[in-house]
Amino acid sequence: MKPGDRVADFSAQNEEGETVRLSDMLENGPVVLFFYPKAKTPL
């Protein structure tokens, strides 16, 4: 991915265990996604 690329709709669990969808979040305005490696895993 590169900045500005479009992402397919997906769902994931938030920190409270609730399932959220990207398309639902986009209804309220722009969304910034960032990804990082799981803690204590090799780079």
C-alpha positions as CSV (number, residue, x, y, z in Angstrom):
1,M,0.0,0.0,0.0
2,K,1.0,3.6,-0.6
3,P,-0.5,6.7,0.9
4,G,-3.7,7.6,-0.9
5,D,-4.5,4.0,-2.0
6,R,-8.1,2.9,-1.5
7,V,-8.8,0.0,0.8
8,A,-11.4,-2.7,0.5
9,D,-14.1,-2.7,3.2
10,F,-13.3,-4.8,6.2
11,S,-14.4,-5.5,9.7
12,A,-12.3,-6.0,12.8
13,Q,-12.7,-6.0,16.6
14,N,-11.9,-2.8,18.5
15,E,-10.3,-2.7,22.0
16,E,-13.7,-3.3,23.6
17,G,-14.3,-6.5,21.6
18,E,-17.0,-4.9,19.4
19,T,-16.9,-5.6,15.6
20,V,-16.5,-2.4,13.6
21,R,-16.6,-1.9,9.8
22,L,-14.5,0.5,7.8
23,S,-17.6,1.6,5.8
24,D,-19.4,2.5,9.0
25,M,-16.6,4.6,10.2
26,L,-16.3,6.4,6.9
27,E,-19.9,7.7,7.3
28,N,-18.6,10.1,9.9
29,G,-15.7,11.4,7.7
30,P,-12.2,10.5,6.7
31,V,-10.4,7.6,8.5
32,V,-6.6,7.2,9.1
33,L,-5.4,3.6,9.2
34,F,-2.0,2.6,10.5
35,F,-0.5,-0.8,11.0
36,Y,2.3,-1.9,13.3
37,P,3.8,-5.3,14.2
38,K,2.5,-7.3,17.1
39,A,4.5,-6.7,20.2
40,K,7.7,-8.8,20.7
41,T,7.8,-10.1,17.2
42,P,10.8,-9.9,14.9
43,L,10.8,-7.1,12.3
